[in-house]
Amino acid sequence: MGKSKQKGSGTGKRDSAVFKVAGVRKPKIKSVNTNLKKLNFKNKQKTEESNKVFNSVQRAITETTKPVKQAPKKQSSTASKPLPDMEETAKQFAQL
């Protein structure tokens, strides 16, 4: 008696597809992590440099524009307001 063969066993994989797309290649794996690390490092350097520049500018501005402390002037309340005339106020109060 003949041996029954199972379907698909022993013949190997079928590589001959009916429709094939010509020229399709697998994309190369990019080193994303290393590129991101490089970018982050460059960004950190740039921010540190700009912070140093801004700090030096801020110091220069504060040194040049220090306010000169002036002695506080005392304003007398009598000089700004005239004293009320008591006789006139008494007359006006009497008229009420």
Buried (B, 14 or more C-beta within 10 A) or exposed (E): EEEEEEEEEEEEEEEEEEEEEEEEEEEEEEEEEEEEEEEEEEEEEEEEEEEEEEEEEEEEEEEEEEEEEEEEEEEEEEEEEEEEEEEEEEEEEEEE
